[in-house]
Amino acid sequence: MARYLHIRSIVRTERTGSHQRIKWICGLTRDGSHWTLTHEDAVSQVENGICAFYIEGPKDKRYDVIVAMDVHAHRYLKTVADTHQPDQLLFLPECPYVVHTSRRFTPRVETHDGVFVDWCCFGLEDISRVRNLSLDGLFVETAKSRSMGSTVKLEFLVQEGQIRADAVVKRTEPGSGLALKFTAVTEEDRPRLGALINRFRYSS
């Protein structure tokens, strides 16, 4: 079941395209902790059934947030009350937490000690601990080195069930591990990947 999250603020861009006007969405969980998601991550989470979002208007009226598509097939967030622009979302205040955040930052969650992944690269297979994880990729702890751009087959060993993905090596840290970027996640496994991320993102 998707988490239902209240968007309280946003970070705007200077662009005019409907799919380019919002950079980040922000809010609070029930325990009061702050969360942020890039616009792209939020669209992905809605489409994959991981999260659903809403905003509150005057007199606490709720407006559900949906994914729309512009004439160029670009996906973007808007409320059910909007037409072709995310006007209701743009009325929200500016989020103070990520205004100065680097454009290259992608929210990741620390996975503590309980997440392992079976990975295979050039016919060599190993099982490694996952240090952190996001919808874009992960960092695996291993003493084995792989060259940049190497392709990797992944299968997570987690309680959420089978999660399979393809990835490429984006960065190597000798003696520490490999930063991997997802290139494909099996369609039926995407909701389980989202559930795995949320298990750590919203844990106290």
Secondary structure by P-SEA (a helix, b strand, c coil): cbbbbbbccccccccccccccccccccccccbbbbbbcaaaaaaaaaacccccccccccbbbbbbbbbbccccbbbbbccccccccccccccccccccccccccbbbbbbbccccccccccccccbbbbbcccccccccccccccccccbbbbbbbbcccccccbbbbbcccccccbbbbbbccccccaaaaaaaaaaaccccc
